[in-house]
Each structure stands twice: as structure tokens, then as C-alpha cells.
Amino acid sequence: MTVTRFSQLALSVALTGAVVLGGCAPQLRPLPAGAMVQPAMEWRTAVQGTVPLDRLWWEGFGDPQLAALVERARVGNADVQVAAARVEEARATEAASRSLLFPTFEAGLTAGARREVSAFGQGQESLAAQPQFRAAYEVDLFGRNRAGVEAAEAGLAASEAAEEAALLSVSAATASGYVTLLALDARREILRRTLDGRAEALKFARDRAEVGYTSQLEWRQAEAEYQATAQLLPQIEAQIARQENALSVLTGEVPGDVVRGTSLSALRLPPPPEVVPSELLRRRPDIAAAEYRLAATDAQMRAARARFMPTVGISATAGAAFSDLLADPIALWSIGGSILAPIFNGGRLQAQVDVATAQRDQAAFAYRGTVLNAFREVEDRLAVLARLSDQKGALEAQRTAVADAVRHAQNRYRAGYTPYIEQVDAQRSLLAVELSLVQLRADQLNAMIGLYQAAGGSPERSALQ
């Protein structure tokens, strides 16, 4: 009866203290105004011919080697492996936080031998052993431990989303790097063809100068133009080697040669993915990670407020005493509880709440910034793709005109109607236009890769939410 009355008294004191301290605990502030984002109904740039977003979107470019490189990068890239390790760390942290919701059990044994003076003034030796079992449990009346678990769960989800964001980023970087490599190959091929033309023009000018048909000026002009083109080839070769090295490292391998599957012109430009602004919030892994981080900081803020409340603990021990001085072992046990409430701490608890609230607000504005940046990235890619189509038509028409001008300039020069410089100017214009066409093709492909990355990559993004 005495134990029962004591328990009832302790519970009454705990509840009374909780009510009193609950009134002293600070109120949680709501999310700051303007932290959320309302997506637009549609994109600024109209999109035609869209298709459902494919999880393996890199296969839509029609190059098996590109797809193989992306798959290797998704497995072997160092950043992806680091992100996976962070997921394991977050999972272990979540398990550690969850363990606070359960009681702890411990077992121990103390034993020894001793010699002492007996009550009769004589030396006495004894052997003693005392096994013991302990149990303790913190009653989470005010949800502090539960809030910690929720924060850890949100942190784990944020790490998983960050891992998916790393996979998406590495996939896009690998595909874009491969396109850049093919563009360099195309530039090298154009320069080689141009160099062959320059060599032919140089031979023609030298033959004419040697027979006295023209002065050596045109010969030297042709030689200078040939050398100017020749010195561009080593630059392209060096860029190709650097790009191959970068792609090798991106896939988690030592720098080396990269096998090509096709040419830049043979790469297929897939149709744009179908995505509406409201769906972007579900598909973007970086947005999901930011949202989970916001949830984690909100739980940490609630845990900081719960520190104003008392902690209630229950503990029990049971054991026995064994000694050669005792006829029989003696059973030992104890059971009790504790209530520990903060009274004065110099403002430390309030400061912890203020810190947690500021971190929650930072996470809220970071979430807003992530969402706005995601919308901007999609809009930018759509605008680039739309303008590049118009630019391509004008550039192809320019190439046709310049190629015709080169043909006329060559005929006029060979007939002796114009100096060599007129042919050189036309050939320079043609080289510039052809290189621009290669760059435009690479820009189109890279813009489409960027659009797939900006769209979130995988429609299964929502499965983590």
C-alpha cells in the first residue's frame, strides 16, 4: 500500500510539474511568410511533341556506348558512392535515435576475495560474488525522443533523395561529356578536311609562283593559311584527350581512351519530356531532399522545446549476493523512479529553441530557393531548345550561301580574276560556319540532356515521399 501511495504521489507531482513547466515553455513559431512557392499553371515557353518521362532517358539518344557510359558512372562514380555511404550513415543515426524509445537492459557481475578483521578480532578470508541485472526506461511523456526519431527519419529520407540527386547529376554529366567528346571529334574532322583543302591551295599557289605566273605573296599567304589551320589540330587533340580523361574519371575508372558508339550527327535528339510545373515538386530529388531537411529541422525545434519539460525515468535492479560466509545467497533488488525538471539554466534552453527555430527558417528559405531554381532550370532549357531550332535553320542557310561563295571564289582565283585573299576570306567564313553548326548540334543535345535533368529524371521520384 505504501508503494502504491508513493507512486500515485509521484505521478501527481510529475503531472503538476508538467503543467507548470508547460506554461513556461516557449511557443513554436510558424513557418516564415513567403517560404513556400506556388508553381505556375504552365511554362512560359510552349512545348510541342512531348513524351512521358522515361526513367532510362539516356537510352533515347540512340547510342549504346552513351548508355553504357552512363550506367557505369551510376555505379562507379565517387560522388555516387559517397552519397550511398551517407545514406548508410543516416540509417544508422536513425536506428540510434529510435533506440531511445526502448528500455535499456544491462547485466554485470562483481566478484572478489578479501581478508578482513572479524568481530572477534581475528583475521578472516572470504570469497564473494554478486551478479546483477539492471533495467532503465525514460518515459517519453512530452515527445522529446519521438521528435528526435522523426528528425532522424527525415534526415534519412533527405540522404536517400540526395543520393538520387547525385545519380541524376552524374547521369546528365556523363551524357553531356560524351556529347562534348563527339563534338570535338566532329571539329577535328572538319579541321582535317579544311587542312586538306589548304594543302591543295598551297600547292596550287606554289606551282603558280614557281613558274612566274604570280608573285610569291600569294604563295606565302597560302602557306600562312595552311599553318594557321594546322596549329588548330594539336589543340583539338589535347581537348579530346582531356575530355576522355574526364569521362573516364566520371565513370570511376583511371584516365584512358573512350570508345565511341556513333558520330555527333548520328545521335538522335529525343523529344522533350512531359512535365507540368506542379509535378516538378514531386519529381525533383533535390526538392525532396530540401523538403525532408525542412521536416528534420522542424522536428529538432520541437525536441528543443520539449527540453523545458521534466524527464521521467524508471529504473530497477535485481541480483543476488554469494559468499562463503553466508549459508544461503541473499536476493537483492531495487525499483524506483526519477523526475528531473529544469529550473534555472541561464537561458540555455531558450537559446537552443531559438537556434533550432533559426535553422528551421533557414531550411524553409533553402527549400524555396531550391524550388525556384528548379523552375528556372526547366524554363531555361525550354527557351534554349526553342531558340536553337530557329538558329539552326538560319545557320544551315548561311552555310549553303558561304559554300557557294567559296566555290565561286576558287573558280575566280584559278581563272586569275581575283587575288588569293578573296578565296581565303570565303574559306575562313565556311570554316567558322561549319564549326558553329557542330557547336549548335552539341548545344541542342546538351540542352535536351539538361531538360531531362531539370525535369527530375525519374517519374518514380514520388515513391520516396
Phi, psi and omega in degrees: 000322181295318179296320180297315179296322178297319180296317179296320178296317180296319179296320179296317179296319180296316181293320178297317179295323179296318179297316181295313181290330177298326177289335179274341181292142181289153176282142178284134180278143177288173177301144179297146180296138178084009180279337181267163184232133175260113183292153177288163181287328182208166181281155180294321181263125180293140181243129180244149175067035180285158178229158176302143183291125181265137180297322178260059188296335182292343176285346181287352179274356172073024179234109181301327181291322176299314180297320180294319178298317180297316180296321178294321179293323180293341179259317189260353183295139183295321180295321178295319180293323176296317179298321178294321178294325177293328175297316178297321177297315179295324178295319177293321177297321178295320178295321178295320179293320180294332181296339179291346180276353185246156176290159177250142180235136180223150176227144181209168180214128172244136181210155179181172176238146181209157174236133184213174179269127179283176179294344180262009177079023180242151176293143184214130178251146182211153172245135183219148177216145182218093172288150184212143177235132183235145176222138179217147182209131175262120180283114184276067184294327189249012169078017181293313180292323178297320177296324176296321177295318179297322177295319179292321178297317178294323177296322176295315179297322178296322178293320178296319177293322178295325176296318178293323176297322177295319177299316180295317180296317180293321178299314180293319180296322179292313179298316180294321178296323178292320177298317178299322178295317178295326177294321176295321176300317180295320177297318179297319179296319178297317180295323178295317177296319179295321179295323176297319177295320178295323180295320178295318179294322179296317179297319180296317180292322180293318179298319180292323180290325182291330178269002177082013181287327176225171176284171179285355180299312180294324177301311181292326176296318179294321179293319179297320180292323178296313181294325178297323177284322182296325182287348177282333182297314177300327178297315179295319179299318179294320178296321178296317179297317179296320180293321176296319178296317180296318179294321179298313179295324180298327179271005177084024181238166177290153181303137180187186180291150177242125180285134177266144177265326181204186180262171180297318182291336182274347178296138179274136175267105184291159177291156181293150180286150179273117179205135177257156184305320182293328179286340182298327181294334180269333188267335183279118180293330179290328175292319178298318179298318179296322179293319178293323177295323176297317178297322180294316179293328177295318177294322177296326177295319178292325177293322178295321177293325181293343178291345174288340183273157179289153174257134182246124181236147177235134180220152179210145176227149177213141181190196180207155178247125178244133178204148177286355175272350181254141178290320180226152176298152179249124177285136180236140176203157175206148177214141182189178180220166180218145174233120181237116183239138178288138178243308178216129179219020177067025179084009182296316181295319178296321178296322178296321176295318180296321178296313181297323179293318178296321177294323177296318179295321177298316179296325179294315180288329175295322176298315179299316179296322178295318180295313180298319179295325178295316177298319180296318181298317179295314180300319180297314181295319179297318180295318180296315181299319180294319183283328180294327178297317177294319181295324181298317179298316180293322182290323177293323176294322178295320180297320179298317181292317182293320178298322177293322178295322178296319180298315179295320181296320179296317180296318180294322180292316181293332178277353178085016181274333184226158176286168184295332185299330178294319177293321180298315180300318180293320179293322176298318178297319180294319178298317180297319181292318180295320177294324177294323177295321176297315180296322179295319177298317178295321179296321178298312181295317180292326177294322178291320175300316178297325179293318177297321177292317181293331180284350177110348174081302188235129176291354179272009179305320185293345182294338179274351184261000000 
